[in-house]
Amino acid sequence: TRFQCVILAQSLPDELRLVIEERQPIALWQREGSYHLVDQYGDTMPVANAARYAGMLVLTGSEAPAGARSLLDLLALEPALAERVVAAQRVGARRWNLILDNGVDIRLPEEEPAAAWRALAEMQRAEGLIDRDLVTIDMRVPDRLVVRLSPEAAELRRTPGDDT
C-alpha cells in the first residue's frame, strides 16, 4: 500500500506543473484515537480503515513519525528480535519503549540504543530472556539491566514452595 504526495508548482505564467510522488508507508501512527500512515520521511496521512494495516508496526507519541525511519534502522540490526516488536512508543524526542508480541515492554536508553538492542538480542539468544515471565526489561541505565516480573512470577518468588 502506498500513499501519494501531490506537489503543485507554477513555473511559468499560465503554466501549472503537477507532480505526484508515491510513498511507501513504513509504520502506522496512533494519535488521539485515530491512525495515520507514516512514510520514510516522517510524513503522515490519515487512515480510514486501520484494520487494513494490522501487520504494520504501530507507533505512539507525538514525535514518533519523525523518528520512525531511525527506529526501523535500529530494529533491523537484529532481525529475529525485530520480528517480535509490534508497537513502539516515542518518549519525548529522546528514546523508545518497545512492546513485543508477548506483551513485554522494552525500555531502550536515550544514549547508545543500538548497543542496548544488540545486547538484548544476545541475551535472548543465550538465555531466552524475553520469553521468561517478565513484564518489563529496562535498559536505560548503561551498566545494568532491570527486569520486572509478572505478578504471578513475583508471587512465586515470595512464596516458598516444595522445590525451594
N, CA, C and O atoms as a DFTB+ gen file, in Angstrom:
656 C
 N C O
     1  1       0.844      -1.172       0.000
     2  2       0.000       0.000       0.000
     3  2       0.886       1.231       0.000
     4  3       1.898       1.291       0.699
     5  1       0.497       2.187      -0.778
     6  2       1.270       3.420      -0.891
     7  2       0.346       4.604      -0.727
     8  3      -0.867       4.489      -0.907
     9  1       0.909       5.720      -0.391
    10  2       0.111       6.939      -0.412
    11  2       0.847       7.981      -1.235
    12  3       2.053       7.882      -1.463
    13  1       0.105       8.969      -1.669
    14  2       0.651       9.925      -2.618
    15  2       0.816      11.299      -2.008
    16  3       0.054      11.722      -1.139
    17  1       1.825      11.970      -2.490
    18  2       2.057      13.351      -2.119
    19  2       1.939      14.162      -3.413
    20  3       2.621      13.868      -4.395
    21  1       1.104      15.146      -3.412
    22  2       0.910      15.961      -4.608
    23  2       1.579      17.315      -4.391
    24  3       1.355      17.983      -3.382
    25  1       2.390      17.697      -5.347
    26  2       3.101      18.972      -5.274
    27  2       2.675      19.805      -6.477
    28  3       2.810      19.377      -7.624
    29  1       2.170      20.977      -6.205
    30  2       1.804      21.891      -7.278
    31  2       2.820      23.020      -7.332
    32  3       3.196      23.581      -6.303
    33  1       3.252      23.343      -8.521
    34  2       4.204      24.445      -8.667
    35  2       3.900      25.188      -9.958
    36  3       3.612      24.582     -10.990
    37  1       3.970      26.478      -9.883
    38  2       3.774      27.288     -11.070
    39  2       5.154      27.691     -11.565
    40  3       5.884      28.407     -10.881
    41  1       5.506      27.223     -12.766
    42  2       6.844      27.507     -13.257
    43  2       6.876      28.694     -14.229
    44  3       7.843      29.455     -14.230
    45  1       5.880      28.857     -15.021
    46  2       5.804      29.993     -15.948
    47  2       4.392      30.569     -15.868
    48  3       3.478      29.890     -15.399
    49  1       4.204      31.782     -16.308
    50  2       2.826      32.307     -16.327
    51  2       1.934      31.392     -17.163
    52  3       2.333      30.915     -18.226
    53  1       0.741      31.160     -16.672
    54  2      -0.249      30.318     -17.349
    55  2       0.188      28.857     -17.457
    56  3      -0.324      28.128     -18.306
    57  1       1.118      28.419     -16.620
    58  2       1.542      27.017     -16.644
    59  2       1.558      26.492     -15.211
    60  3       2.085      27.139     -14.306
    61  1       0.991      25.345     -15.026
    62  2       0.944      24.715     -13.720
    63  2       1.523      23.310     -13.844
    64  3       1.124      22.536     -14.714
    65  1       2.448      22.999     -12.983
    66  2       3.082      21.689     -13.007
    67  2       2.565      20.874     -11.821
    68  3       2.502      21.375     -10.698
    69  1       2.200      19.635     -12.072
    70  2       1.687      18.747     -11.039
    71  2       2.604      17.536     -10.954
    72  3       2.843      16.855     -11.951
    73  1       3.115      17.274      -9.751
    74  2       3.982      16.123      -9.531
    75  2       3.310      15.233      -8.496
    76  3       2.951      15.692      -7.411
    77  1       3.144      13.968      -8.833
    78  2       2.574      13.005      -7.894
    79  2       3.674      12.022      -7.527
    80  3       4.253      11.359      -8.387
    81  1       3.946      11.945      -6.245
    82  2       5.003      11.065      -5.754
    83  2       4.376      10.006      -4.850
    84  3       3.741      10.328      -3.846
    85  1       4.564       8.739      -5.221
    86  2       4.064       7.662      -4.372
    87  2       5.073       7.367      -3.289
    88  3       6.277       7.315      -3.540
    89  1       4.571       7.174      -2.077
    90  2       5.449       6.872      -0.949
    91  2       4.991       5.587      -0.278
    92  3       3.797       5.314      -0.157
    93  1       5.959       4.817       0.148
    94  2       5.687       3.551       0.816
    95  2       5.541       3.786       2.319
    96  3       6.460       4.324       2.937
    97  1       4.419       3.400       2.924
    98  2       4.298       3.560       4.377
    99  2       5.202       2.557       5.098
   100  3       5.353       1.416       4.662
   101  1       5.794       2.998       6.201
   102  2       6.678       2.123       6.959
   103  2       6.127       1.810       8.342
   104  3       6.611       0.893       9.005
   105  1       5.122       2.560       8.787
   106  2       4.547       2.336      10.117
   107  2       3.164       2.963      10.177
   108  3       2.757       3.724       9.298
   109  1       2.463       2.618      11.236
   110  2       1.141       3.162      11.496
   111  2       1.221       3.936      12.808
   112  3       1.603       3.378      13.837
   113  1       0.865       5.214      12.776
   114  2       0.951       6.072      13.946
   115  2      -0.430       6.242      14.544
   116  3      -1.360       6.664      13.857
   117  1      -0.571       5.913      15.830
   118  2      -1.830       6.089      16.537
   119  2      -1.752       7.360      17.362
   120  3      -0.850       7.537      18.181
   121  1      -2.715       8.243      17.128
   122  2      -2.724       9.521      17.835
   123  2      -4.152       9.962      18.090
   124  3      -4.954      10.099      17.166
   125  1      -4.453      10.180      19.358
   126  2      -5.772      10.683      19.767
   127  2      -6.915       9.889      19.158
   128  3      -7.894      10.465      18.683
   129  1      -6.792       8.571      19.171
   130  2      -7.870       7.709      18.700
   131  2      -7.948       7.509      17.204
   132  3      -8.823       6.784      16.730
   133  1      -7.066       8.124      16.450
   134  2      -7.074       7.915      15.008
   135  2      -5.707       7.396      14.559
   136  3      -4.723       7.472      15.294
   137  1      -5.674       6.874      13.350
   138  2      -4.451       6.292      12.805
   139  2      -3.998       7.066      11.572
   140  3      -4.801       7.614      10.817
   141  1      -2.668       7.087      11.400
   142  2      -2.058       7.750      10.254
   143  2      -0.937       6.859       9.729
   144  3      -0.210       6.245      10.509
   145  1      -0.803       6.792       8.422
   146  2       0.349       6.110       7.839
   147  2       1.550       7.031       7.951
   148  3       1.415       8.252       7.878
   149  1       2.727       6.443       8.127
   150  2       3.977       7.204       8.222
   151  2       4.899       6.701       7.116
   152  3       5.062       5.493       6.943
   153  1       5.501       7.619       6.372
   154  2       6.470       7.214       5.350
   155  2       7.891       7.385       5.864
   156  3       8.102       7.817       6.998
   157  1       8.863       7.046       5.027
   158  2      10.266       7.080       5.451
   159  2      10.765       8.487       5.771
   160  3      11.820       8.635       6.389
   161  1      10.045       9.503       5.373
   162  2      10.440      10.885       5.651
   163  2       9.780      11.427       6.918
   164  3      10.066      12.549       7.337
   165  1       8.900      10.632       7.525
   166  2       8.187      11.084       8.715
   167  2       6.906      11.824       8.389
   168  3       6.252      12.355       9.287
   169  1       6.537      11.867       7.110
   170  2       5.274      12.488       6.715
   171  2       4.132      11.530       7.020
   172  3       4.315      10.314       6.988
   173  1       2.962      12.069       7.313
   174  2       1.823      11.242       7.693
   175  2       0.608      11.516       6.824
   176  3       0.484      12.560       6.184
   177  1      -0.292      10.523       6.829
   178  2      -1.550      10.638       6.109
   179  2      -2.615       9.880       6.890
   180  3      -2.379       8.732       7.264
   181  1      -3.785      10.475       7.155
   182  2      -4.834       9.780       7.913
   183  2      -5.275       8.487       7.226
   184  3      -5.223       8.369       6.001
   185  1      -5.705       7.531       8.032
   186  2      -6.179       6.244       7.527
   187  2      -7.602       6.031       8.016
   188  3      -7.879       6.168       9.208
   189  1      -8.502       5.696       7.104
   190  2      -9.892       5.457       7.488
   191  2     -10.068       4.061       8.083
   192  3     -10.834       3.886       9.030
   193  1      -9.369       3.069       7.537
   194  2      -9.533       1.688       7.980
   195  2      -8.193       1.136       8.449
   196  3      -7.454       0.545       7.662
   197  1      -7.875       1.326       9.724
   198  2      -6.590       0.891      10.268
   199  2      -6.451      -0.625      10.261
   200  3      -5.330      -1.133      10.222
   201  1      -7.560      -1.362      10.298
   202  2      -7.507      -2.829      10.296
   203  2      -6.813      -3.353       9.046
   204  3      -6.244      -4.444       9.056
   205  1      -6.859      -2.597       8.001
   206  2      -6.209      -2.969       6.736
   207  2      -4.684      -3.049       6.886
   208  3      -4.013      -3.718       6.100
   209  1      -4.152      -2.374       7.884
   210  2      -2.704      -2.320       8.104
   211  2      -2.312      -3.052       9.394
   212  3      -1.351      -2.668      10.061
   213  1      -3.053      -4.097       9.737
   214  2      -2.894      -4.798      11.015
   215  2      -1.479      -5.334      11.250
   216  3      -1.054      -5.407      12.403
   217  1      -0.748      -5.702      10.230
   218  2       0.587      -6.254      10.417
   219  2       1.684      -5.213      10.535
   220  3       2.846      -5.563      10.741
   221  1       1.343      -3.966      10.411
   222  2       2.338      -2.899      10.415
   223  2       2.681      -2.472      11.841
   224  3       1.826      -2.505      12.726
   225  1       3.922      -2.077      12.058
   226  2       4.365      -1.577      13.359
   227  2       3.536      -0.358      13.745
   228  3       3.373       0.568      12.950
   229  1       3.011      -0.361      14.970
   230  2       2.196       0.749      15.469
   231  2       3.071       1.638      16.348
   232  3       3.743       1.161      17.261
   233  1       3.051       2.932      16.057
   234  2       3.827       3.916      16.807
   235  2       2.882       4.809      17.603
   236  3       1.769       5.101      17.166
   237  1       3.342       5.238      18.779
   238  2       2.621       6.238      19.558
   239  2       3.626       7.283      20.025
   240  3       4.837       7.062      19.987
   241  1       3.114       8.404      20.459
   242  2       3.966       9.508      20.909
   243  2       3.999      10.601      19.864
   244  3       4.032      10.325      18.665
   245  1       3.991      11.833      20.316
   246  2       3.886      12.963      19.383
   247  2       5.077      13.070      18.431
   248  3       4.924      13.578      17.321
   249  1       6.235      12.613      18.832
   250  2       7.430      12.715      17.986
   251  2       7.721      11.419      17.221
   252  3       8.761      11.308      16.572
   253  1       6.826      10.454      17.290
   254  2       7.069       9.146      16.688
   255  2       7.286       9.182      15.172
   256  3       8.228       8.545      14.701
   257  1       6.473       9.885      14.383
   258  2       6.698       9.851      12.936
   259  2       8.095      10.329      12.531
   260  3       8.712       9.750      11.637
   261  1       8.586      11.360      13.171
   262  2       9.911      11.893      12.824
   263  2      11.022      10.884      13.100
   264  3      12.053      10.906      12.428
   265  1      10.829      10.011      14.067
   266  2      11.853       9.031      14.409
   267  2      11.616       7.642      13.851
   268  3      12.381       6.724      14.144
   269  1      10.574       7.467      13.053
   270  2      10.195       6.141      12.561
   271  2      11.303       5.476      11.745
   272  3      11.611       4.304      11.964
   273  1      11.900       6.205      10.814
   274  2      12.942       5.611       9.958
   275  2      14.142       5.161      10.792
   276  3      14.662       4.065      10.587
   277  1      14.579       5.992      11.720
   278  2      15.732       5.612      12.536
   279  2      15.394       4.428      13.449
   280  3      16.259       3.595      13.721
   281  1      14.147       4.345      13.925
   282  2      13.740       3.192      14.724
   283  2      13.808       1.917      13.896
   284  3      14.341       0.906      14.353
   285  1      13.276       1.958      12.691
   286  2      13.304       0.763      11.845
   287  2      14.734       0.362      11.487
   288  3      15.039      -0.826      11.393
   289  1      15.600       1.337      11.289
   290  2      17.016       1.031      11.041
   291  2      17.637       0.353      12.264
   292  3      18.412      -0.593      12.129
   293  1      17.293       0.839      13.448
   294  2      17.786       0.244      14.688
   295  2      17.288      -1.194      14.819
   296  3      18.078      -2.099      15.088
   297  1      16.002      -1.411      14.635
   298  2      15.434      -2.751      14.764
   299  2      16.051      -3.722      13.760
   300  3      16.225      -4.901      14.065
   301  1      16.380      -3.237      12.575
   302  2      16.949      -4.088      11.523
   303  2      18.319      -4.651      11.900
   304  3      18.779      -5.609      11.280
   305  1      18.973      -4.075      12.901
   306  2      20.270      -4.596      13.346
   307  2      20.137      -6.013      13.902
   308  3      21.094      -6.786      13.861
   309  1      18.970      -6.355      14.416
   310  2      18.705      -7.684      14.979
   311  2      17.348      -8.165      14.445
   312  3      16.338      -8.070      15.142
   313  1      17.326      -8.679      13.211
   314  2      16.050      -9.019      12.555
   315  2      15.181     -10.026      13.310
   316  3      13.959      -9.877      13.332
   317  1      15.775     -11.039      13.926
   318  2      14.964     -12.042      14.636
   319  2      14.208     -11.405      15.795
   320  3      13.051     -11.744      16.047
   321  1      14.845     -10.502      16.487
   322  2      14.193      -9.806      17.592
   323  2      13.206      -8.763      17.058
   324  3      12.138      -8.566      17.637
   325  1      13.556      -8.109      15.973
   326  2      12.689      -7.088      15.380
   327  2      11.333      -7.659      14.989
   328  3      10.319      -6.968      15.084
   329  1      11.306      -8.910      14.553
   330  2      10.038      -9.552      14.163
   331  2       9.056      -9.623      15.318
   332  3       7.852      -9.749      15.097
   333  1       9.546      -9.546      16.537
   334  2       8.686      -9.668      17.712
   335  2       8.153      -8.322      18.189
   336  3       7.300      -8.284      19.076
   337  1       8.636      -7.218      17.623
   338  2       8.183      -5.881      18.032
   339  2       6.875      -5.561      17.312
   340  3       6.820      -5.568      16.082
   341  1       5.826      -5.283      18.081
   342  2       4.524      -4.968      17.496
   343  2       4.157      -3.495      17.632
   344  3       3.336      -2.979      16.873
   345  1       4.773      -2.820      18.607
   346  2       4.459      -1.407      18.821
   347  2       5.663      -0.709      19.443
   348  3       6.516      -1.338      20.069
   349  1       5.708       0.603      19.257
   350  2       6.797       1.403      19.818
   351  2       6.237       2.746      20.256
   352  3       5.459       3.379      19.542
   353  1       6.645       3.160      21.432
   354  2       6.222       4.455      21.969
   355  2       7.430       5.379      22.009
   356  3       8.456       5.049      22.604
   357  1       7.300       6.536      21.373
   358  2       8.361       7.541      21.415
   359  2       8.176       8.346      22.696
   360  3       7.109       8.910      22.940
   361  1       9.212       8.389      23.499
   362  2       9.180       9.120      24.762
   363  2       9.897      10.445      24.521
   364  3      11.119      10.486      24.381
   365  1       9.116      11.530      24.474
   366  2       9.678      12.828      24.094
   367  2      10.253      12.689      22.696
   368  3       9.672      11.999      21.858
   369  1      11.337      13.306      22.439
   370  2      12.052      13.100      21.178
   371  2      13.374      12.414      21.492
   372  3      14.351      12.556      20.758
   373  1      13.390      11.654      22.618
   374  2      14.653      11.140      23.126
   375  2      14.863       9.648      22.937
   376  3      15.947       9.231      22.530
   377  1      13.859       8.835      23.222
   378  2      14.085       7.399      23.255
   379  2      12.804       6.636      22.942
   380  3      11.741       7.230      22.762
   381  1      12.923       5.296      22.878
   382  2      11.790       4.433      22.541
   383  2      11.530       3.402      23.627
   384  3      12.458       2.901      24.262
   385  1      10.253       3.092      23.830
   386  2       9.801       1.906      24.551
   387  2       9.205       0.990      23.494
   388  3       8.406       1.434      22.669
   389  1       9.583      -0.278      23.510
   390  2       9.098      -1.241      22.530
   391  2       8.184      -2.245      23.204
   392  3       8.440      -2.653      24.337
   393  1       7.127      -2.648      22.526
   394  2       6.222      -3.673      23.025
   395  2       6.377      -4.895      22.120
   396  3       6.236      -4.809      20.900
   397  1       6.669      -6.031      22.747
   398  2       6.857      -7.267      21.997
   399  2       5.546      -8.022      21.856
   400  3       4.557      -7.705      22.517
   401  1       5.551      -9.021      20.990
   402  2       4.345      -9.811      20.730
   403  2       3.836     -10.564      21.952
   404  3       2.673     -10.967      21.976
   405  1       4.667     -10.764      22.958
   406  2       4.224     -11.424      24.192
   407  2       3.885     -10.418      25.291
   408  3       3.634     -10.814      26.429
   409  1       3.875      -9.124      24.969
   410  2       3.500      -8.077      25.914
   411  2       4.641      -7.493      26.722
   412  3       4.421      -6.552      27.484
   413  1       5.850      -8.014      26.585
   414  2       6.991      -7.480      27.329
   415  2       7.318      -6.077      26.826
   416  3       7.372      -5.833      25.621
   417  1       7.532      -5.171      27.758
   418  2       7.862      -3.771      27.476
   419  2       9.378      -3.605      27.598
   420  3       9.947      -3.833      28.666
   421  1      10.028      -3.207      26.502
   422  2      11.471      -2.978      26.483
   423  2      11.697      -1.478      26.510
   424  3      11.195      -0.760      25.645
   425  1      12.440      -1.000      27.484
   426  2      12.728       0.432      27.591
   427  2      14.169       0.667      27.160
   428  3      15.108       0.383      27.903
   429  1      14.326       1.186      25.959
   430  2      15.659       1.452      25.423
   431  2      16.209       2.765      25.980
   432  3      15.445       3.664      26.334
   433  1      17.527       2.869      26.055
   434  2      18.126       4.103      26.584
   435  2      18.147       5.210      25.524
   436  3      18.031       4.955      24.326
   437  1      18.293       6.413      25.995
   438  2      18.442       7.563      25.095
   439  2      19.793       7.510      24.389
   440  3      19.879       7.741      23.183
   441  1      20.840       7.206      25.140
   442  2      22.193       7.114      24.590
   443  2      22.498       5.668      24.222
   444  3      22.196       4.755      24.991
   445  1      23.086       5.456      23.067
   446  2      23.518       4.125      22.625
   447  2      22.386       3.096      22.559
   448  3      22.544       1.995      23.087
   449  1      21.257       3.414      21.932
   450  2      20.185       2.414      21.854
   451  2      20.578       1.190      21.028
   452  3      20.092       0.091      21.292
   453  1      21.445       1.361      20.036
   454  2      21.868       0.223      19.212
   455  2      22.647      -0.788      20.043
   456  3      22.463      -1.993      19.871
   457  1      23.503      -0.330      20.928
   458  2      24.262      -1.231      21.795
   459  2      23.309      -1.997      22.715
   460  3      23.489      -3.195      22.932
   461  1      22.304      -1.319      23.252
   462  2      21.329      -1.974      24.122
   463  2      20.515      -3.003      23.335
   464  3      20.259      -4.100      23.831
   465  1      20.112      -2.656      22.120
   466  2      19.326      -3.555      21.273
   467  2      20.126      -4.817      20.938
   468  3      19.591      -5.926      20.971
   469  1      21.392      -4.641      20.620
   470  2      22.256      -5.793      20.332
   471  2      22.462      -6.651      21.592
   472  3      22.459      -7.879      21.516
   473  1      22.640      -6.004      22.733
   474  2      22.816      -6.738      23.982
   475  2      21.559      -7.543      24.313
   476  3      21.653      -8.685      24.764
   477  1      20.397      -6.957      24.093
   478  2      19.142      -7.663      24.340
   479  2      19.028      -8.878      23.423
   480  3      18.623      -9.953      23.865
   481  1      19.377      -8.715      22.167
   482  2      19.327      -9.835      21.221
   483  2      20.280     -10.947      21.655
   484  3      19.945     -12.126      21.544
   485  1      21.450     -10.586      22.141
   486  2      22.409     -11.590      22.609
   487  2      21.868     -12.318      23.834
   488  3      22.004     -13.537      23.939
   489  1      21.252     -11.578      24.767
   490  2      20.657     -12.220      25.944
   491  2      19.504     -13.146      25.550
   492  3      19.281     -14.177      26.184
   493  1      18.785     -12.770      24.511
   494  2      17.697     -13.622      24.037
   495  2      18.266     -14.914      23.439
   496  3      17.757     -16.003      23.706
   497  1      19.313     -14.787      22.636
   498  2      19.926     -15.981      22.036
   499  2      20.520     -16.898      23.112
   500  3      20.379     -18.119      23.037
   501  1      21.176     -16.314      24.099
   502  2      21.876     -17.100      25.117
   503  2      20.955     -17.624      26.218
   504  3      21.112     -18.760      26.667
   505  1      19.999     -16.806      26.655
   506  2      19.203     -17.138      27.845
   507  2      17.698     -17.192      27.613
   508  3      16.954     -17.607      28.501
   509  1      17.234     -16.776      26.428
   510  2      15.793     -16.718      26.196
   511  2      15.110     -15.696      27.093
   512  3      13.992     -15.917      27.560
   513  1      15.789     -14.574      27.333
   514  2      15.331     -13.576      28.306
   515  2      13.899     -13.105      28.065
   516  3      13.102     -13.072      29.003
   517  1      13.561     -12.745      26.844
   518  2      12.240     -12.152      26.610
   519  2      11.112     -13.178      26.664
   520  3       9.938     -12.809      26.666
   521  1      11.460     -14.450      26.708
   522  2      10.431     -15.489      26.800
   523  2      10.144     -15.886      28.241
   524  3       9.320     -16.764      28.493
   525  1      10.806     -15.257      29.162
   526  2      10.569     -15.533      30.582
   527  2       9.332     -14.778      31.056
   528  3       8.751     -13.990      30.310
   529  1       8.945     -15.022      32.273
   530  2       7.725     -14.433      32.831
   531  2       7.994     -13.008      33.317
   532  3       7.994     -12.733      34.517
   533  1       8.224     -12.105      32.352
   534  2       8.571     -10.721      32.645
   535  2       7.517      -9.771      32.105
   536  3       6.783     -10.096      31.172
   537  1       7.457      -8.599      32.706
   538  2       6.578      -7.532      32.227
   539  2       7.419      -6.443      31.555
   540  3       7.044      -5.918      30.507
   541  1       8.566      -6.108      32.172
   542  2       9.405      -5.010      31.684
   543  2      10.870      -5.391      31.714
   544  3      11.342      -6.046      32.643
   545  1      11.589      -4.966      30.669
   546  2      13.050      -5.040      30.645
   547  2      13.523      -3.611      30.427
   548  3      13.334      -3.041      29.352
   549  1      14.134      -3.042      31.450
   550  2      14.555      -1.643      31.410
   551  2      16.063      -1.587      31.173
   552  3      16.847      -2.073      31.988
   553  1      16.457      -0.991      30.051
   554  2      17.854      -0.917      29.658
   555  2      18.370       0.520      29.685
   556  3      19.388       0.821      29.062
   557  1      17.685       1.399      30.392
   558  2      18.041       2.818      30.365
   559  2      19.314       3.148      31.131
   560  3      19.944       4.168      30.851
   561  1      19.708       2.321      32.084
   562  2      20.951       2.549      32.818
   563  2      22.040       1.712      32.138
   564  3      21.903       0.492      32.053
   565  1      23.110       2.336      31.655
   566  2      24.095       1.635      30.819
   567  2      24.734       0.390      31.425
   568  3      24.986      -0.574      30.701
   569  1      24.999       0.378      32.706
   570  2      25.745      -0.751      33.268
   571  2      24.859      -1.779      33.965
   572  3      25.373      -2.647      34.671
   573  1      23.537      -1.704      33.784
   574  2      22.677      -2.710      34.412
   575  2      21.393      -2.914      33.634
   576  3      20.955      -2.075      32.847
   577  1      20.823      -4.057      33.894
   578  2      19.551      -4.442      33.301
   579  2      18.562      -4.613      34.450
   580  3      18.840      -5.336      35.407
   581  1      17.418      -3.958      34.361
   582  2      16.406      -4.057      35.402
   583  2      15.195      -4.749      34.792
   584  3      14.678      -4.317      33.761
   585  1      14.746      -5.827      35.435
   586  2      13.568      -6.530      34.938
   587  2      12.477      -6.480      35.992
   588  3      12.746      -6.441      37.192
   589  1      11.255      -6.481      35.522
   590  2      10.108      -6.553      36.421
   591  2       9.356      -7.826      36.094
   592  3       8.938      -8.038      34.956
   593  1       9.187      -8.664      37.089
   594  2       8.470      -9.920      36.914
   595  2       6.979      -9.676      36.785
   596  3       6.460      -8.654      37.236
   597  1       6.295     -10.629      36.162
   598  2       4.835     -10.571      36.142
   599  2       4.352     -10.759      37.574
   600  3       5.097     -11.291      38.397
   601  1       3.136     -10.343      37.899
   602  2       2.630     -10.526      39.264
   603  2       2.667     -11.993      39.711
   604  3       2.966     -12.285      40.869
   605  1       2.367     -12.899      38.802
   606  2       2.375     -14.321      39.143
   607  2       3.779     -14.794      39.488
   608  3       3.977     -15.487      40.485
   609  1       4.752     -14.422      38.668
   610  2       6.140     -14.822      38.913
   611  2       6.669     -14.187      40.201
   612  3       7.414     -14.824      40.947
   613  1       6.293     -12.958      40.458
   614  2       6.731     -12.289      41.688
   615  2       6.152     -12.999      42.912
   616  3       6.844     -13.168      43.916
   617  1       4.897     -13.412      42.834
   618  2       4.265     -14.125      43.947
   619  2       4.949     -15.468      44.204
   620  3       5.152     -15.847      45.357
   621  1       5.300     -16.176      43.156
   622  2       6.006     -17.448      43.312
   623  2       7.345     -17.260      44.004
   624  3       7.749     -18.101      44.806
   625  1       8.034     -16.176      43.707
   626  2       9.323     -15.904      44.347
   627  2       9.158     -15.541      45.815
   628  3      10.034     -15.836      46.628
   629  1       8.033     -14.898      46.165
   630  2       7.783     -14.514      47.555
   631  2       7.324     -15.699      48.395
   632  3       7.615     -15.761      49.589
   633  1       6.610     -16.639      47.782
   634  2       6.037     -17.772      48.499
   635  2       6.898     -19.012      48.262
   636  3       6.911     -19.553      47.156
   637  1       7.616     -19.464      49.291
   638  2       8.426     -20.665      49.120
   639  2       7.543     -21.869      48.837
   640  3       6.473     -22.019      49.427
   641  1       7.993     -22.716      47.941
   642  2       7.225     -23.906      47.593
   643  2       8.003     -25.159      47.947
   644  3       9.023     -25.095      48.633
   645  1       7.524     -26.285      47.482
   646  2       8.171     -27.568      47.751
   647  2       9.536     -27.684      47.092
   648  3      10.388     -28.447      47.548
   649  1       9.743     -26.938      46.032
   650  2      11.009     -27.067      45.294
   651  2      12.055     -26.031      45.696
   652  3      13.061     -25.876      45.004
   653  1      11.837     -25.324      46.799
   654  2      12.841     -24.341      47.247
   655  2      13.615     -24.846      48.429
   656  3      14.496     -24.150      48.933
